[in-house]
Amino acid sequence: MALSLQRVAWTMMTLGVVAPLAGVAKPPARPEAAIRALATAQGDDLQAAVDLLKARPDLLKRHGQALARLVDQAPGDPDLAARVLGLVHDRGEDGCRFIARLADAKHPAWLDEVLQRYPLLPRCEALRGAVAGVLAWAGDPESSATAARLVDQVIALVRQTRESLVPEEACRLVLAGPDGRRREAIAMVVDAAPPWSERCLVRAYHDEARVDGRLRADLLRAVATLAGVDSIPTLIVALDRPPDHDLACDLIQSAGSAGLAGLLFAVRTSRTPSEGVSRCLIAIGTPAMEAVLPLLDHPSEGVRLFVVRYLEHHQNDAALAELRRRYEKGGGQVARAVLLDLLGRYPAEAVRDILHDALREDDQGLRLRALDILERRQDPDDSAAVLASAEEDPADEVRIRALEVAWHLGAPDLAALATRMVQYEKPAVAAQAAKVLGFVGGPDAPDVLRPLLKAREEEVVKAAQTALWLLTFRDPSKGSEKARTAPRVEVPKGGREVTVEGGRALAYGKKGPLVVVLPGGPGMDFTWIVPILSDLADDALVVLVEPAGDTQGGAVRLVRPATFRALLAAMGHTRAVVVSQGLGATAALWLSTLEPEAVAGVVAIGGPLPGAVNALDEAVLARLREPFKSAADDLVAHQAAFRPEVLNRDIARVLAPALAGKADRPWNLLGVAWDVLACGQTGAALSRPEVRYSPAEFPGPVLFVLPASRLPDSVLEPYRSLKAQAPDRLSVEDLGDCGFLPVAECGSKVRRLIEDFVERATEE
């Protein structure tokens, strides 16, 4: 509200900011006349009236009612309000109560003056209550601009002064209205902390949660701040509202021991702890261990199951000692098999003895559980104990399971044991030993398996047939074949290490155009290029580059553009032809889009296009025939049970027939390394929407080398469409007779294609 110059001067003078206005005036004869002059006098006359009234120590006692009537007669006069307020503001408790008596809806100008000058006014309970009380009687801020102004002013003043006399009616501002004003009202309630604040905030949170409102987090924080430990029950309720769980759990953790005690009380007093409470205690972790462990004896099974779940996530020395004690003693509320499973989550050196001893327990179920745990741990140092179980356990079921676990662990002496067991074991065990031999058997395995083709038991015959298929890649009913193993692959000598930021590189050859080979093939490595690497390096400078860091057992193996540029600089070149296979070819296409000036051309061997990275995999799987298809399905279904190197070895064997070309020598492909985890992670990275390729973005040549004649039209069509966009730069070479890994079967042909392409792409 704008102030007149006279009003500004008067207000500043009466508050002691400036000197009185100059001039001489005849003072009023009596206080009554001076009071009347406040409403109409100007200049020196007004100053004389003010001087007279200010000099009266009994002004409010004898003339307070007259001053109040004067304000009553002109409730909307801001100048009068400012003059009277200037007279009474320094009158102590009496002046404060006078100011408060008129601070209401009937005196809008007076209330405006009070709110504007509130920080400078005296404080008394009456005035504090009158100002805060505006929030009770002010109208709806949404329908009245005046009400909105008053409410916003008072909220700001209460937050500033932390007045606790806010009436409970102000809770309406927390419960409803625009988010901005509600947030201010919530903050006001927290700052002022009136007696009803916790009740209001809790109600508001529950209302907000019912409608999935946007202020749930604000309200939860406010409840926790204001109520302290008393907020724990509300926060525990919030744990079971998924959108609020994480914040509620953080707030409970911030409450320290009181928060933990509240959670544990909720667990102890329930038949089954809620999911929200369970998740929060698990998130708190080992600080809760001391209180959680005794609940293994809780009478409710639901509580005990929660404790087991908690102990699956968290371990410490105290828990290890307690679990060992309970396991060795037995007879408790929690089964020994469950306790053994929990012990199996501790480091090998702490529990290997107890796990190996469990393989010799009288309880067959406990022996089977021990095998499950050893399989999950995937520790090759457990192989000897598992092999002993496979050979010596009195139960067929345990021996069968032990053979399977030994296979998954890659036990080094498994082939010898399985070879013996197929000859003397009971049918079910012999069938399992035959199955294992199909993957681990050596040169003598076919001779051991063939007699089983005449066994009386169908399961033994079928297992022997499958094993012979896997070992020889030939139908066992059509003659004898020898076991096929991976051909020996020798990496060419003479590779020079090249230091490059963000990567590692080996260079072969000394002259010619630069050919950069990216990790690719089913192993996302370089074993696929080895058969032709030396010959390629005769006429080109061939550099194998991979990202720095661990490249064993998974990891996304994509060479970043910055690493590619650094490699070019290190080699003294400005451009290079990029070559790769499989997902590496997809990465090469993307690199050409990101670095079109630095890529001279791309040779994409069996590379899926961005946006369809699984298309060729699906085509391979469609070509699988029995028994390889069932074997592949079984490996994929149980892949988590295998040590990675065992899974990679065996998946290469079962997929080789589908990958092979016309020569039908799938064993030639066993020399190409596989890394299922690395392929999965790299494929996921190349499935992101930003990964792309188009002839418009990369103006250079691209050669797609595909088993086109072995692909369905739905897979080939995207390649044909790309070629149609740039027929002078894009070509598709069909090497269907060479299968899906053409370098392994048609190395010379692929090498010549690469050499011819490099020559054309690097012509000046």
C-alpha positions in Angstrom: 0.0 0.0 0.0 1.4 3.4 -1.0 2.0 6.0 1.7 1.5 9.7 1.4 4.6 11.9 1.9 2.9 13.3 5.1 2.2 9.9 6.4 5.7 8.7 5.7 7.2 11.7 7.5 4.8 11.3 10.4 5.4 7.6 10.8 9.2 8.0 10.7 9.0 10.9 13.2 6.8 9.1 15.7 8.9 6.0 15.6 12.0 8.2 16.3 13.6 7.9 12.9 13.6 11.7 12.0 13.2 15.0 13.7 9.7 16.6 14.0 8.5 18.8 11.1 9.7 22.3 11.4 7.3 25.2 12.1 5.5 26.8 15.0 1.8 26.1 15.8 -0.5 26.9 18.6 -0.9 23.7 20.5 -4.4 22.4 21.3 -5.7 23.4 24.6 -6.8 19.9 25.7 -6.0 16.2 24.8 -9.5 15.7 23.5 -8.9 18.4 20.9 -5.5 17.0 20.0 -7.1 13.5 19.5 -9.7 15.0 17.1 -6.9 16.9 15.3 -5.2 13.5 14.5 -8.0 12.8 11.9 -7.9 16.2 10.1 -4.9 18.4 11.0 -2.0 18.9 8.7 1.5 20.2 9.0 2.4 22.2 12.1 -1.1 21.8 13.6 -0.8 18.1 13.4 2.7 18.2 14.9 1.5 20.3 17.8 -1.3 17.8 18.5 1.1 14.9 18.4 3.6 16.6 20.7 0.8 17.2 23.3 -0.4 13.6 23.2 3.1 12.1 23.3 3.8 14.2 26.4 0.9 12.6 28.3 2.1 9.6 30.4 -1.5 8.7 31.1 -2.6 8.8 27.4 -3.9 5.3 27.2 -5.3 5.1 30.7 -7.4 8.3 30.3 -7.8 8.6 26.6 -7.4 5.1 25.2 -11.1 4.7 24.4 -11.1 8.0 22.5 -8.2 6.9 20.4 -9.9 3.6 19.7 -13.2 5.4 18.8 -11.2 7.6 16.4 -9.8 4.5 14.6 -13.3 2.9 14.7 -14.7 5.9 12.9 -12.2 5.6 10.0 -11.3 1.9 9.8 -9.9 2.3 6.3 -7.8 5.4 6.7 -4.1 4.4 6.6 -2.8 7.8 7.5 -4.9 7.9 10.7 -3.8 4.4 11.5 -0.2 5.3 11.1 -0.5 8.4 13.4 -2.3 6.6 16.2 0.1 3.6 16.0 3.0 6.1 16.2 1.5 7.4 19.5 1.0 4.1 21.2 3.8 1.8 20.0 6.2 2.7 22.7 3.7 2.6 25.6 4.9 -0.8 26.9 2.4 -3.5 27.8 -0.6 -1.2 27.7 0.4 0.0 24.2 0.9 -3.5 23.0 -2.6 -4.6 24.2 -4.1 -1.5 22.6 -2.5 -2.4 19.3 -3.8 -5.9 19.6 -7.4 -4.9 20.4 -7.8 -3.2 17.1 -5.9 -5.7 14.9 -8.9 -7.5 13.5 -11.1 -7.6 10.4 -13.1 -4.5 11.4 -10.0 -2.3 11.2 -8.3 -3.2 7.9 -6.0 -0.1 7.7 -4.9 -0.6 11.3 -4.2 -4.3 10.6 -2.2 -3.4 7.5 0.0 -1.0 9.5 0.5 -3.6 12.3 1.5 -6.3 9.9 3.9 -4.0 8.0 5.6 -2.8 11.2 5.3 -6.0 13.2 9.0 -6.6 13.7 9.4 -3.1 15.2 6.4 -3.3 17.5 6.4 -4.3 21.2 5.5 -8.0 21.9 2.9 -9.2 24.2 0.8 -12.3 24.2 -2.3 -10.3 23.1 -0.6 -9.0 20.0 1.1 -12.2 19.1 -2.3 -13.9 19.3 -4.0 -11.2 17.3 -1.5 -11.4 14.4 -1.4 -15.2 14.3 -5.2 -15.3 14.7 -5.6 -13.6 11.3 -5.1 -17.1 9.9 -8.3 -18.3 11.6 -10.7 -15.6 10.4 -9.1 -14.5 7.1 -11.2 -15.7 4.2 -10.4 -18.3 1.5 -7.2 -17.2 -0.1 -8.3 -18.9 -3.3 -11.4 -16.7 -3.7 -10.2 -13.4 -2.2 -7.2 -11.4 -3.1 -7.3 -9.6 0.2 -7.5 -12.8 2.1 -4.5 -14.2 0.1 -2.5 -11.1 0.9 -3.2 -11.3 4.6 -2.6 -15.0 4.8 0.7 -14.8 3.0 1.8 -11.8 5.2 1.0 -13.6 8.4 2.6 -16.9 7.3 5.8 -15.0 6.6 5.7 -13.2 9.9 5.0 -16.3 11.9 7.9 -18.1 10.2 10.2 -15.1 10.9 9.2 -14.7 14.6 8.3 -18.4 15.3 5.1 -17.4 17.0 3.5 -20.4 18.7 0.1 -18.9 19.2 -1.1 -19.9 15.7 -4.7 -21.1 16.0 -5.6 -24.6 14.9 -7.8 -23.2 12.2 -4.6 -22.4 10.3 -4.3 -26.1 9.6 -6.7 -25.6 6.7 -3.8 -23.9 4.9 -1.8 -27.1 5.2 -4.6 -29.3 4.1 -5.7 -27.5 1.0 -4.7 -24.9 -1.5 -2.0 -24.5 -4.1 1.2 -26.4 -3.5 3.3 -23.3 -3.1 1.2 -21.8 -0.3 0.8 -25.3 1.3 4.5 -25.7 1.4 4.8 -22.3 3.1 2.1 -23.2 5.6 3.9 -26.5 6.4 7.1 -24.7 7.0 5.3 -22.2 9.2 3.8 -25.0 11.3 7.3 -26.5 11.7 8.9 -23.2 12.6 6.1 -22.1 15.0 5.4 -25.5 16.5 2.0 -24.7 17.9 0.4 -27.4 20.2 -1.7 -28.8 17.4 1.0 -29.0 14.8 1.8 -32.7 14.9 -1.9 -33.7 14.7 -2.3 -31.4 11.7 0.7 -32.7 9.8 -0.1 -36.3 10.4 -3.6 -35.8 9.2 -2.4 -33.9 6.1 0.1 -36.7 5.3 -2.6 -39.4 5.4 -4.9 -37.3 3.3 -2.2 -36.6 0.8 -1.2 -40.3 0.6 -4.8 -41.3 -0.2 -4.8 -39.2 -3.3 -1.2 -39.7 -4.2 -0.5 -36.0 -3.7 2.7 -34.2 -4.5 3.4 -33.0 -0.9 3.9 -36.3 0.7 7.6 -35.9 1.1 7.3 -32.4 2.5 4.8 -33.6 5.0 6.9 -36.6 6.1 9.9 -34.4 6.6 7.8 -31.9 8.6 6.4 -34.7 10.8 9.9 -36.1 11.5 11.3 -32.6 12.2 8.5 -31.5 14.5 7.6 -34.7 16.3 11.0 -36.3 16.6 10.8 -39.8 18.1 7.0 -39.4 18.2 7.0 -39.4 14.4 8.2 -43.0 14.2 4.7 -44.6 14.0 3.7 -42.3 11.1 7.0 -43.0 9.3 6.5 -46.8 9.8 3.1 -46.5 8.2 4.7 -44.6 5.3 7.2 -47.5 4.7 4.4 -49.5 3.2 3.5 -46.8 0.6 6.1 -47.6 -2.1 6.6 -44.0 -3.3 7.3 -42.9 0.2 9.4 -45.9 1.4 12.9 -44.6 0.8 12.3 -41.2 2.4 10.5 -42.7 5.4 13.3 -45.2 5.9 15.9 -42.5 5.7 14.1 -40.4 8.3 13.8 -43.4 10.6 17.5 -44.1 10.2 18.1 -40.4 11.1 16.3 -40.9 14.3 19.0 -43.3 15.5 18.3 -45.8 18.2 14.7 -44.6 18.6 14.0 -45.3 14.9 15.6 -48.7 15.1 13.6 -49.5 18.3 10.4 -48.5 16.5 11.1 -50.8 13.6 12.0 -53.7 15.9 8.8 -53.1 17.9 6.8 -53.3 14.7 8.5 -56.6 13.9 8.2 -58.2 17.3 4.5 -57.4 17.6 3.5 -58.7 14.2 2.8 -62.2 12.9 4.7 -61.3 9.7 6.5 -58.0 9.3 5.3 -55.8 6.5 7.3 -55.5 3.3 8.1 -51.9 4.0 9.4 -52.5 7.5 11.4 -55.5 6.3 13.0 -53.6 3.5 13.9 -50.7 5.8 15.6 -52.9 8.4 17.5 -54.6 5.6 18.6 -51.2 4.3 19.8 -50.2 7.8 22.1 -53.2 7.7 24.4 -54.5 10.4 23.7 -51.8 13.0 20.4 -53.8 13.5 22.2 -57.1 13.8 22.4 -57.3 17.6 18.7 -56.7 18.0 17.6 -58.9 15.0 19.5 -62.1 15.8 17.5 -63.0 18.9 14.3 -63.0 16.8 15.4 -66.3 15.3 13.6 -67.7 18.4 10.4 -65.7 17.8 7.2 -67.8 18.1 5.9 -66.4 14.8 7.2 -68.1 11.6 6.6 -64.9 9.6 9.1 -63.1 11.9 11.6 -65.9 11.7 11.4 -65.8 7.9 12.1 -62.1 8.0 15.2 -62.7 10.1 16.5 -65.3 7.7 15.9 -62.8 4.9 17.8 -60.1 6.8 20.7 -62.5 7.4 20.8 -63.4 3.7 21.8 -59.7 3.1 24.0 -59.0 6.1 26.8 -60.8 7.8 29.2 -60.1 10.6 31.4 -62.0 13.1 28.8 -62.1 15.9 26.2 -63.5 13.5 28.6 -66.0 12.2 29.4 -67.3 15.7 25.7 -67.4 16.6 24.7 -69.2 13.4 27.5 -71.8 13.9 26.3 -72.4 17.5 22.7 -72.9 16.5 23.6 -75.1 13.5 25.9 -77.4 15.6 23.4 -77.6 18.5 20.3 -78.1 16.3 16.8 -78.3 17.6 16.0 -74.6 17.3 13.1 -72.9 15.7 15.0 -72.5 12.4 15.9 -75.7 10.5 19.6 -76.6 10.3 19.4 -76.5 6.4 18.3 -72.9 6.6 21.1 -72.1 9.1 23.6 -73.9 6.8 22.4 -71.8 3.8 23.0 -68.6 5.9 26.5 -69.8 6.9 27.2 -70.4 3.2 27.1 -66.7 2.6 30.3 -66.1 4.6 33.8 -66.1 3.2 35.2 -69.5 2.3 37.9 -69.5 4.9 35.3 -69.0 7.6 32.9 -71.8 6.7 34.5 -74.3 4.2 34.9 -76.8 7.0 31.3 -76.8 8.0 30.1 -76.9 4.4 32.3 -79.9 3.6 31.3 -81.6 6.8 27.7 -81.1 5.8 28.3 -83.3 2.7 28.8 -86.2 5.2 25.7 -85.6 7.4 23.2 -88.4 8.0 20.4 -86.1 6.8 20.1 -86.4 3.0 18.3 -83.1 2.8 21.2 -81.4 4.5 23.7 -83.0 2.1 21.6 -81.8 -0.9 21.4 -78.3 0.6 25.2 -78.3 1.1 25.6 -79.1 -2.6 23.2 -76.2 -3.5 25.3 -73.8 -1.5 28.6 -75.0 -3.0 27.2 -74.5 -6.5 26.0 -71.0 -5.6 29.5 -70.1 -4.3 31.2 -71.3 -7.5 34.5 -71.8 -5.7 36.7 -74.2 -7.6 38.5 -75.1 -4.3 35.3 -77.0 -3.4 35.6 -79.4 -6.4 37.4 -82.2 -4.6 34.7 -82.4 -1.9 32.0 -82.4 -4.4 33.6 -85.1 -6.5 34.0 -87.2 -3.3 30.3 -86.8 -2.7 29.5 -87.8 -6.3 31.4 -91.0 -5.9 30.8 -92.0 -2.3 27.4 -90.7 -1.2 25.0 -93.6 -0.4 22.0 -91.9 -2.1 21.5 -91.9 -5.8 19.9 -88.5 -5.7 22.9 -86.9 -4.0 25.4 -88.5 -6.4 23.4 -87.3 -9.4 23.3 -83.8 -7.9 27.0 -83.8 -7.0 27.9 -84.8 -10.6 25.9 -81.8 -11.8 27.5 -79.4 -9.3 31.0 -80.7 -10.2 30.2 -80.0 -13.9 29.0 -76.5 -13.1 32.2 -75.8 -11.1 34.5 -77.1 -13.8 36.0 -79.8 -11.5 39.3 -80.8 -13.1 38.9 -84.6 -12.5 35.3 -84.8 -13.4 35.8 -86.5 -16.8 37.7 -89.4 -15.2 35.1 -89.9 -12.6 32.2 -89.7 -15.0 34.0 -92.2 -17.3 34.1 -94.7 -14.4 30.5 -94.0 -13.2 28.8 -94.6 -16.6 30.2 -98.2 -16.5 29.2 -99.3 -13.0 26.5 -97.0 -11.5 22.8 -97.5 -11.3 20.9 -96.3 -14.4 19.8 -92.9 -13.1 23.3 -92.0 -11.9 24.9 -93.5 -15.1 22.6 -91.3 -17.2 23.8 -88.2 -15.4 27.4 -89.2 -15.8 26.8 -89.7 -19.5 25.2 -86.3 -19.8 28.2 -84.7 -18.1 30.6 -86.6 -20.4 29.0 -85.0 -23.4 30.5 -81.7 -22.2 33.7 -82.7 -20.5 34.6 -86.1 -22.1 38.0 -86.5 -23.7 39.1 -88.7 -26.7 38.2 -92.0 -25.0 34.7 -90.9 -24.0 32.9 -92.1 -27.2 34.3 -95.6 -26.7 32.9 -95.6 -23.2 29.5 -94.2 -24.2 28.7 -96.4 -27.3 28.0 -99.6 -25.3 25.3 -97.6 -23.4 23.3 -97.2 -26.7 22.3 -100.9 -26.1 21.3 -100.4 -22.5 17.8 -101.6 -21.4 17.0 -98.3 -19.6 15.7 -95.6 -22.0 17.1 -92.8 -19.9 20.6 -94.2 -20.2 20.3 -94.7 -24.0 19.0 -91.2 -24.5 21.7 -89.7 -22.3 24.4 -91.6 -24.2 23.0 -90.5 -27.6 23.0 -86.9 -26.6 26.5 -87.1 -25.2 27.8 -88.7 -28.4 26.1 -86.0 -30.5 27.7 -83.3 -28.4 31.1 -84.9 -28.5 31.3 -85.8 -32.1 28.7 -83.6 -33.8 27.5 -86.7 -35.7 24.6 -89.0 -35.4 25.8 -91.9 -33.2 23.4 -94.3 -35.0 25.4 -93.9 -38.3 28.8 -95.0 -37.3 31.7 -94.2 -35.0 33.1 -90.8 -34.8 35.9 -89.4 -32.6 35.4 -86.7 -30.0 36.0 -83.2 -31.4 37.9 -80.6 -29.4 38.7 -77.0 -30.0 41.4 -76.5 -32.6 44.6 -75.0 -31.3 44.6 -71.2 -31.8 48.0 -69.5 -31.8 48.0 -65.7 -31.6 50.6 -64.3 -34.0 53.8 -63.1 -32.4 55.3 -59.7 -33.0 52.4 -57.5 -31.8 53.6 -54.2 -30.5 52.0 -52.6 -27.6 50.6 -49.1 -28.2 50.0 -46.7 -25.4 46.6 -45.0 -25.8 44.5 -43.1 -23.3 41.4 -45.1 -22.3 42.4 -48.3 -24.1 45.0 -51.0 -24.8 46.3 -51.8 -28.3 48.5 -54.3 -30.1 49.8 -53.4 -33.6 50.8 -55.9 -36.3 52.5 -55.0 -39.5 54.6 -52.0 -40.3 53.2 -50.3 -43.4 50.1 -49.8 -45.4 46.7 -48.3 -44.6 45.6 -48.4 -40.9 43.0 -51.1 -40.1 41.5 -50.9 -36.6 40.0 -54.1 -35.2 37.4 -53.7 -32.5 36.5 -56.4 -29.9 33.9 -58.6 -31.4 32.6 -62.1 -32.1 30.8 -64.2 -29.4 33.6 -63.5 -26.9 33.8 -59.7 -27.5 37.5 -60.3 -28.0 39.9 -60.9 -30.9 40.0 -64.7 -31.1 37.7 -64.5 -34.1 40.3 -62.5 -36.2 43.3 -64.6 -35.2 43.1 -67.0 -38.2 43.7 -64.2 -40.7 45.6 -61.7 -38.6 49.1 -62.4 -39.9 48.0 -62.3 -43.5 46.2 -59.1 -43.1 49.2 -57.5 -41.5 51.3 -58.3 -44.6 49.8 -55.4 -46.5 48.3 -53.2 -43.8 49.0 -51.8 -40.3 46.5 -53.8 -38.2 45.8 -52.6 -34.7 43.6 -54.5 -32.2 42.2 -52.0 -29.7 40.0 -52.6 -26.6 38.9 -50.5 -23.7 41.2 -50.3 -20.7 40.3 -52.2 -17.5 39.2 -55.7 -16.7 38.2 -57.6 -19.8 37.7 -61.0 -18.2 34.3 -62.3 -17.2 32.0 -59.7 -18.6 32.2 -56.0 -18.9 31.0 -53.7 -21.7 33.7 -53.8 -24.3 33.0 -50.7 -26.4 35.9 -48.5 -27.6 35.0 -44.8 -26.9 35.4 -42.2 -29.7 38.1 -40.4 -27.6 40.1 -43.6 -27.4 39.8 -44.2 -31.2 41.0 -40.6 -31.8 43.9 -41.1 -29.4 44.8 -44.3 -31.2 44.9 -42.6 -34.6 47.2 -39.9 -33.2 49.5 -42.5 -31.6 49.8 -44.3 -35.0 50.3 -41.1 -36.9 47.2 -41.5 -39.0 44.1 -39.3 -39.5 41.7 -42.0 -40.7 41.3 -45.8 -40.5 39.2 -48.6 -41.7 37.3 -50.2 -38.8 36.6 -53.9 -38.8 34.8 -56.2 -36.4 32.4 -59.1 -36.1 29.0 -59.5 -34.3 28.2 -56.9 -31.7 31.7 -55.4 -32.4 30.5 -54.7 -36.0 27.4 -52.9 -34.5 29.8 -50.8 -32.4 31.9 -50.0 -35.5 28.8 -48.7 -37.4 28.0 -46.5 -34.4 31.6 -45.3 -34.2 31.4 -44.3 -37.9 28.4 -42.1 -37.1 30.2 -40.4 -34.2 33.5 -40.0 -36.0 32.7 -39.7 -39.7 35.9 -37.8 -40.5 38.1 -40.3 -38.8 36.6 -43.5 -40.2 37.6 -44.3 -43.8 35.2 -47.3 -44.0 33.6 -50.1 -42.0 33.7 -53.9 -42.5 30.8 -55.3 -40.5 31.1 -59.1 -40.4 27.8 -60.7 -39.2 26.9 -57.5 -37.4 23.4 -56.7 -36.3 22.1 -53.3 -37.0 21.6 -50.7 -34.2 18.0 -51.0 -32.9 18.0 -54.8 -33.7 20.9 -56.2 -31.9 19.2 -59.6 -31.2 18.1 -60.2 -34.8 21.0 -62.5 -35.8 20.9 -64.4 -32.5 17.3 -65.3 -33.2 18.3 -66.5 -36.6 21.0 -68.7 -35.1 18.7 -70.2 -32.5 16.1 -71.0 -35.2 18.7 -73.2 -36.9 19.4 -75.4 -33.9 18.3 -79.0 -34.1 18.0 -81.7 -31.5 19.6 -82.6 -29.3 21.6 -79.4 -29.5 18.5 -77.3 -29.1 17.4 -78.9 -25.8 21.0 -78.8 -24.5 21.2 -75.1 -25.3 17.8 -74.4 -23.6 19.1 -76.2 -20.5 22.3 -74.2 -20.4 20.5 -70.9 -20.8 17.9 -71.8 -18.2 20.6 -72.7 -15.6 23.4 -70.3 -16.7 23.6 -68.7 -13.2 24.7 -72.0 -11.8 27.8 -72.3 -13.9 31.2 -70.8 -13.5 31.5 -68.3 -16.4 34.3 -70.1 -18.1 32.4 -73.4 -18.0 29.3 -71.8 -19.4 31.2 -70.2 -22.2 32.9 -73.4 -23.2 29.7 -75.4 -23.2 27.5 -72.8 -25.0 30.1 -72.7 -27.8 29.7 -76.5 -28.3 25.9 -76.6 -28.3 25.6 -73.6 -30.7 28.4 -74.6 -33.1 26.1 -76.6 -35.4 23.8 -73.7 -35.9 26.7 -71.3 -36.6 28.5 -73.6 -39.0 28.5 -73.2 -42.8 28.2 -75.6 -45.7 31.3 -77.6 -44.8 29.4 -78.9 -41.7 32.5 -78.9 -39.6 31.2 -77.2 -36.4 34.2 -78.2 -34.4 36.2 -75.6 -36.3 34.2 -72.9 -34.4 35.3 -74.2 -31.0 38.4 -72.2 -31.2 36.5 -68.9 -31.2 36.1 -67.8 -27.6 32.8 -67.0 -26.0 31.9 -64.7 -23.2 28.1 -64.8 -22.5 28.2 -62.1 -19.9 30.3 -59.7 -22.0 27.9 -60.2 -24.9 24.9 -59.6 -22.8 26.3 -56.4 -21.2 27.6 -55.1 -24.5 24.3 -55.9 -26.2 22.4 -54.0 -23.6 24.7 -51.0 -24.0 24.2 -51.1 -27.8 20.4 -51.2 -27.4 20.3 -47.7 -26.0 18.3 -45.3 -28.3 21.3 -43.1 -29.1 23.1 -46.0 -30.8 22.5 -45.6 -34.5 23.8 -45.8 -38.0 22.7 -44.2 -41.3 24.4 -43.6 -44.6 23.4 -39.9 -44.3 25.4 -39.5 -41.2 28.4 -41.5 -42.3 29.3 -40.8 -45.9 32.0 -43.5 -46.2 31.8 -47.0 -47.6 30.4 -50.0 -45.6 30.8 -53.7 -46.4 28.2 -56.0 -44.7 29.5 -59.6 -44.7 26.5 -61.8 -43.9 25.3 -65.4 -44.2 22.5 -63.8 -46.2 21.3 -67.1 -47.8 20.7 -68.5 -44.3 18.8 -65.5 -43.0 15.0 -65.0 -43.3 13.8 -62.0 -45.4 12.6 -60.2 -42.2 16.3 -60.0 -41.0 17.7 -59.2 -44.4 15.3 -56.4 -45.3 16.9 -53.7 -43.2 20.3 -54.3 -44.8 18.7 -54.1 -48.3 16.9 -50.9 -47.3 20.2 -49.3 -46.3 22.0 -50.4 -49.5 19.2 -48.8 -51.5 19.9 -45.5 -49.8 23.5 -45.5 -50.9 24.1 -48.2 -53.5 27.5 -46.7 -54.5 28.9 -46.9 -51.0 27.1 -49.9 -49.3 27.5 -53.5 -50.3 26.3 -56.8 -48.9 28.4 -59.9 -49.4 26.7 -63.2 -49.0 28.9 -65.8 -47.3 26.1 -68.2 -46.4 28.2 -71.2 -47.1 30.6 -69.9 -44.5 28.1 -69.8 -41.7 27.7 -67.1 -39.0 31.4 -67.1 -38.0 32.9 -66.9 -41.5 36.5 -66.2 -40.5 36.7 -69.5 -38.8 35.5 -71.5 -41.8 36.4 -69.3 -44.8 39.3 -67.3 -43.5 40.9 -66.7 -46.9 37.7 -65.5 -48.5 37.0 -63.1 -45.7 40.6 -61.8 -45.7 40.4 -61.0 -49.4 37.2 -59.2 -49.0 38.7 -57.1 -46.2 41.9 -56.4 -48.2 39.9 -55.3 -51.4 37.7 -53.1 -49.3 40.6 -51.4 -47.5 42.3 -50.7 -50.8 39.2 -49.0 -52.2 38.3 -47.2 -49.0 41.8 -45.7 -48.6 42.4 -44.6 -52.2 43.1 -40.9 -52.3 
